[in-house]
Amino acid sequence: MNTEVAKKYVKALTNSQSSESLKEFFEVLSLINSQFSDAKFATLLTSNLTTKSEKETILLVDSFSDEVKNFLKLLIEKNRIAEIPAITDELRVQIAKIENRFIGKLYAPAGIDPIQLEKISTGIRAKVGNSVELQTVETENTDMVKVVIDDLNIEISVSRSRIENDMINHILTAF
């Protein structure tokens, strides 16, 4: 998958479609993208042995809007079906930027207090100026808390032992 190609298609979509249309594109592409996990489906769509009309029959559903159908036809015509996963990921990032809503992951020990989770989310929201929704991922490491927001290229980690060592060193150097 070529992310540069995906970025060009997504840029064209974002320049020509409304935010509601972009969400519809994302839903359709996500649906198709989820099918790419099936090796047979992915092989069928990316194979040169499958004709373009057969690919259209597989992908195009009557309930899709004309814009979505035309976009999928373009991907089929230009042999870019294999780019759908990359296009879906890039479109998700662009929709998040348009709406200023990002999803991050909080790696923390099991049983983190919801109040602490909200404080962390509020603190990050204040620093980055965007709405950030944190999804908790439980870890075995009880010493560290880590926040990762891929779309904004942010990674923050805090270790309890490092804070304690820094406090001890600070106290020792004060005397």
C-alpha positions in Angstrom: 0.0 0.0 0.0 1.3 3.4 -1.0 0.3 6.1 1.5 1.2 8.9 -0.9 -1.3 7.6 -3.3 -3.9 7.3 -0.5 -3.2 10.9 0.6 -3.8 12.2 -3.0 -7.2 10.4 -3.2 -8.2 11.6 0.3 -7.1 15.2 -0.5 -9.3 15.1 -3.6 -12.2 13.8 -1.5 -11.8 16.4 1.2 -11.6 19.2 -1.3 -14.7 18.1 -3.2 -17.0 16.7 -0.5 -18.9 18.0 2.5 -18.1 16.6 6.0 -21.3 14.5 5.9 -20.3 13.0 2.5 -16.8 12.3 3.9 -18.4 10.4 6.8 -20.4 8.3 4.3 -17.2 7.6 2.3 -15.5 6.6 5.5 -18.3 4.2 6.5 -18.4 2.5 3.0 -14.6 2.3 2.8 -14.4 0.9 6.4 -17.0 -1.7 5.5 -14.9 -2.8 2.5 -11.7 -2.5 4.4 -13.0 -4.9 7.1 -13.5 -7.5 4.3 -9.8 -7.2 3.3 -8.9 -9.3 6.4 -10.3 -12.2 4.5 -7.4 -13.4 2.3 -9.8 -14.8 -0.4 -11.6 -11.5 -0.7 -8.4 -9.5 -0.9 -7.0 -11.8 -3.5 -10.1 -11.7 -5.5 -10.3 -8.0 -5.7 -6.6 -7.4 -6.3 -6.1 -10.2 -8.8 -5.5 -9.3 -12.4 -7.5 -12.4 -13.3 -10.7 -10.7 -12.0 -12.2 -8.4 -14.6 -13.0 -4.8 -13.7 -16.7 -5.5 -14.3 -16.6 -8.4 -11.8 -14.9 -6.2 -9.3 -17.7 -3.6 -9.8 -20.3 -6.3 -9.3 -18.6 -7.3 -6.0 -18.1 -3.8 -4.6 -20.9 -1.6 -5.9 -24.1 -1.8 -3.8 -27.3 0.0 -4.9 -27.6 1.7 -1.5 -24.3 3.6 -2.0 -24.6 7.2 -3.2 -23.6 8.0 -6.7 -20.4 9.8 -5.5 -19.3 6.7 -3.6 -20.1 4.5 -6.6 -18.1 6.8 -8.9 -15.2 6.8 -6.4 -15.1 3.0 -6.2 -15.4 2.8 -10.0 -12.4 5.1 -10.3 -10.4 2.9 -7.9 -11.3 -0.1 -10.0 -10.4 1.6 -13.2 -7.0 2.8 -12.0 -6.3 -0.6 -10.3 -6.1 1.0 -6.9 -8.4 -1.4 -5.0 -5.4 -2.5 -2.9 -5.2 1.1 -1.6 -8.5 1.0 0.1 -7.0 0.2 3.6 -4.6 3.1 3.3 -7.3 5.4 1.9 -9.6 4.4 4.8 -6.9 5.2 7.4 -6.0 8.5 5.8 -9.6 9.5 5.5 -10.1 8.7 9.2 -7.2 11.0 10.1 -8.5 13.8 7.9 -12.0 13.6 9.3 -10.6 13.8 12.8 -8.6 16.9 11.8 -11.7 18.5 10.3 -13.7 17.8 13.5 -10.8 18.4 15.9 -11.6 15.1 17.6 -8.9 12.6 18.1 -8.7 9.2 19.6 -5.8 8.2 21.8 -4.8 5.2 23.8 -4.0 5.3 27.5 -1.8 2.4 28.5 -2.2 2.0 32.3 -2.5 -0.7 35.0 -5.9 -2.4 35.5 -8.4 -0.5 37.6 -7.4 3.1 36.8 -9.9 5.5 38.4 -12.3 7.1 35.9 -11.7 10.5 37.6 -8.0 10.2 36.9 -8.8 9.2 33.3 -10.9 12.3 32.9 -8.2 14.5 34.4 -5.6 13.1 32.0 -8.0 13.6 29.1 -8.7 17.2 30.2 -5.0 18.0 30.6 -4.2 16.7 27.1 -7.2 18.5 25.6 -5.9 21.8 27.2 -2.4 21.2 25.8 -3.3 20.2 22.2 -6.4 22.4 21.9 -8.5 19.5 20.4 -11.0 17.1 21.7 -9.2 13.9 22.7 -11.0 10.6 23.6 -8.8 8.2 25.4 -9.4 4.5 25.2 -7.9 2.5 28.1 -5.6 -0.4 27.3 -4.7 -2.4 30.5 -1.1 -3.3 31.0 0.9 -5.5 33.4 3.3 -2.7 34.2 2.0 -1.0 37.3 4.8 1.5 37.3 4.1 3.4 34.1 1.3 5.3 32.4 1.5 6.0 28.7 -0.7 8.1 26.4 -0.4 7.7 22.6 -2.3 9.8 20.0 -1.1 8.6 16.6 -2.9 11.1 14.5 -1.2 14.0 16.3 2.2 12.2 16.7 2.0 12.5 20.5 3.4 10.0 22.9 3.7 10.8 26.6 4.9 8.4 29.3 5.2 8.8 33.0 7.0 6.4 35.3 6.4 6.4 39.0 10.0 5.2 39.8 11.5 7.9 37.6 9.5 10.6 39.4 10.6 9.2 42.8 14.3 9.1 41.7 14.1 12.6 40.4 12.6 13.8 43.6 15.3 12.1 45.7 18.0 13.6 43.5 16.5 17.0 43.7 16.3 16.8 47.5 19.9 15.5 47.8 21.3 18.3 45.5 19.4 20.9 47.6 21.5 20.0 50.7 
